[in-house]
Each structure stands twice: as C-alpha cells, then as structure tokens.
Amino acid sequence: MTPPLFSRRTDQIDDRWPRPAACWLVRNETPRPVWLEHDGRVLSLAPHEESIWHGPALREAFPQLTRLEERHQVTVCRKPQAPEADPHITAAVRAGMIVGACWLAAWWPLPLWWWLRLGAALAIGFGLWFLALLTQPARRGRKRNAALSRAAGRQMRRWTWYNFTMVMVVAIGILVPALILYLATDLHEVVTFWPDGFSVDVSQPLIIVGRLMQLTFISVATLMPALMYFQFDAERLGTLRHRWIQNVFRLDPTVFTMADVKAKYERQLEEAYGGDDGRGRLTRGRRSPIIVTTMILAFGWLLIMLRAGDRVQLGPGESLSFLGLLDPDQSLVTFAFLGAYFFALNLIRAGYMRADLRPKTYTTIAVRILVVVVLAWLIQAVSDAGDNSQPLFLLAFAAGFVPDRVLHLVWEKVLPRMTNLLNLDQQQPLTEIEGIDLYERTRLSEEGITNVEALAHHDLLDLFFKTRIQAARLVDWVDQAILVMYLNGGSDDDEAPRQANAALRTALRTVGIRTASDLVQFVCRGPNDTGQACHRRVDELTATLTPLLPDPDAATVRQRVQVLSEALNHSEWMGRIENWRHSDLIEADPEKRWYIGDDGNLHRGDSRRDGLPRP
C-alpha cells in the first residue's frame, strides 16, 4: 500500500517515512491567503503556497489547522522523498533507439549478410541488458510499490512512443529524400553500393557536392516543422497546469479549493497536462499526424525540386551554379505547395510562441497541402493562360493561406451567373473580432469555431482546456463576439438593418465600448445602480453616439441602446466573463480583498499588508 502523500491525521502517516527529520509540508489549497495565529506564532500562506515547517508537532502549534484540513483549505503531511525514475532503464531505451536508427542507416554501406547478423547481435545484446536491469534487486524492491510501478510503466511507454516517433520522422525526412535522390538522379553513377561494395567516383566531385546540397535543403525543409514540435514538447507541463488552475478560480465561482478543482476537472487536467507532480514533459495524444505530415512534406519538396533523369553535365571550362539545383519547377502546383508551406511555418511558429503546438495542428497542415494541390489543378484546368502566367502563380500561392476565398474567386470568374450555387461567405466571420489574425482563426477552427456565433456560445473553460491561448485574450474575444452577435441583423434581401447595426457597433467602438461587458457595466451597473441612474447613463451614451451615426439611425439610437443593454444584462453567456472581470482575486483595494482566518471563514482585508487581522 502506497503511503499517502497528504493525510489529515498524524497517525495515518506510514512509518516508512523518515521520522527523525520532523519536517512538515503545509500547502494552501485555495486562491486566497491563509493567516493563523496561536501562542505568539504566526503561520501565513500565500495563495497556493507550499511551506516547510521544521518542528516536532505542527498541529499542536496551530490547532486551527484541523478545521482548515476538514474544509480542504490546507493539506499537511510529512515531507516525503520524491521517488525518482530509474535512470538505467531510461538510458537503455534511449540507447536502443539511437543504435537501432544507426543499424537501419547501415543498410546501404553494409552487405545484406552482415547487416542481418549485426541486427541479430544487437537485439540479443539489448535483450540481455534489459533483462539484467529488470531483475536487479533494487528494481525488485521498487516493484513492491504497485502505484509507482504503474506510473513508471506509463511513463516508459510514453517515452518509447515519443522516441519512436522522433526516429520515424528523422528517417522519413532524411532517408526517403536520400533514396529518391540517389535513384532518380545521376548520383547513382558516381556513388555505388553494389554489386562490388561501396565506391565513389572522385573524378566528378561537383555532382556529389550538388546533390548533397539538394539533400540537405530538402531534409531541413522537411524536418523543420516536426523538429519545432519536439523542441516544444520538451517544456514542462507543470507550469501550464498551474497557470490553468490559477485562472479557473476566476472563471468558475463554484470552486473554492483544489479539492473542488480536482473533483470537477481532474480528468480533463489529466488529459491536457498529465499528472499533478509537475514533472511531465510529454503531452498526450497520438503523434501519427506528425509522421504523415513529414511524409507529405518530403514528397512535396522532392516533386518540386527534382526532375527524374536530370543530369549534371559540365563541359570543359564550364561552371556549375548550385543555386540552379535549388530552383523549383515553375508550375501552379509548385507555388500552391510553397504557399501552404509558408502558411504552415507561420502557423507552427505562432503555436510554438504561445505554447499551443499539438499534433492536431499537423493534421491541419497535411489537409491544407492536399487541398491547395487539388485547387492548383483546378486553376490550371479552367484557366486560359499557360502555366507561366505570373498572376496565376500568385493566385496559387495565395491559395495556401485562404483556399476558400481563392476557390470562390475562381468560381466567380468562370461562372459569374452561378455565384449563389457556391456560397462560401460566412455569416459573421471571425475577422470582425479585434485581435484574431489568420493563424489564430486557423487554431480556433481546429476546435470547431469558424464564426462569431460559435465563439460567443463556446464554453470558455473547454476552450481554455483545448487551447493554450492566454485566458485574458479568450475572455476578450468571447466578450467581443457576444456584442457582435447581438448587433447582427438583416437578411440577404434587406441589408439596411445589417448596415445600421454595423454603424452602431463602429460608433460604440469609437467611444471606447468594445465588448458586451463594457456596455452592460456602463449602462446597468454603474456606481449608483438604480433605475433613474441607468436611464441617465443611457441618455448620456445616446447624446455621445448621435453625432457619430447617420440621420436615419440616430433617431432610434436610444431605444436600441436600451434594448441591447437589457438583453446583454440577462444573457446566460455573460456569466464566465463577469466572473473573470469582477473577481476579488484581482482586487486592487486591500480593504476589498478576502483572506482565510483561524475559523476557516473568509474575512475582509489583507492580513499580510496589515500585519495582523483586525478584530
């Protein structure tokens, strides 16, 4: 039975913990400070702080801790020795991956007879090594702890698949281009592996150098997106998990302690950030999209950079331009692929910078490349100009960023009288929200958010789980989306209401009201929240907006502002936003803050600032 890390009574602590140290760990499980005083001693804990107490009996020094423990506001335990992972097993797995990759790469220079026997010898050697590591006495002693064994097994499997994915990506990015470059060009005439073994024709060094430069460029361009993911994935997830927990106390008013957070969101936290030990480095989820995307990129670069049967021929006194070997084929498919690759690099860079790079992003990249290639074939089929038309090249490159718009443009040019058949114009696109660029729209679309209405009605906590965009930015976007959604109107036959609402939204932004909460706060929740005060603030806002609106819209601006503010004030989607903006956790005035006292209840003030709580 594993000794409990945090227990409520001293007699529940297992004797296997080192008792002579008498070191206690006290952790504040709430987002508010804790202040305890007894017999001249003071115990002060900041929000979520872990403090070490050196003394014989912590609960005797502070009897109030028992009440706080029963309310799950603090946890007390003897400071345990954190179990460490077996470094020998980890080193053996990594060494096996590296040696296995080298053995696969040795397939070319070695004869098949020696290659197979070398692989068998390596397999037997590593098998005996693993057997020795698993049967050593220290390992058997650690296996008595069932929970630790399961955790170590899960971590080992995750590291194994992680390293396997990395080896596969590197193999696809280097070995596949090298094999195709060797077989499809004149490199096989200079470097030979069979039937007489490995040999190099040193009389043609420029061919070797030129083809190696091609291979280097293609491999780097192919591996760059995947390597950015593996570099990002090395970041510890404990920091991201702690940041999410801090924000959830502001977004969800129903949680007061860490016990509430674990009871309500533990499974989602496990899926998104791993365990709560803070040592996780591997995000969950399948990494097969990274392998598929790397394969598509490798074949894409090979298709546009290589020409089957191409030969490097140099006459006497002639020179070779290495830049010519890196010149891609001039075609619509080439520029469509380059546009999609340019978009993919910027998308991965944006996700890397905001710590939101996941395998789902690589699925988007793979689909985008295939879509733009099909779209390039369509443009080539319906266009009258040749493939060397510069405007068509630019159009194919732009398809990598906005394929839907390019398809709509081609449809309008080819079938101008049938534009209604292919209506790709979205109602209230995300471009109406300030602060959302092309790459963030793509990230939101991965979660099924493609327009303003979907963003306004999406659960903030779910969006915060699935994306690692800052919570403040998500709240601002949703707040804007609610106002834009309520100010949408009109139909395809009558554009007058839609234009009037757009003019009102522009006027509100001009006077500083960008979001729905800004309007509700100004009109309905001022310093004197009475009916007469609200009507007076509506009159003030009407007088400010009237000069900014056209004459037909200015006549009804007061009624529209009144109805809009009342509708927003009773909207169910404003709850999370109001909790975030009006939380006492960010209160600047110390007199309006809360702290947890001796009785476990909330008290006004800031005990850390005042020194001692006032009676």
Summary of the structure (lengths in Angstrom):
residues: 615
radius of gyration: 32.3
end to end distance: 46.1
largest distance: 99.7
contacts: 1741
relative contact order: 0.07
helix: 61%
strand: 6%
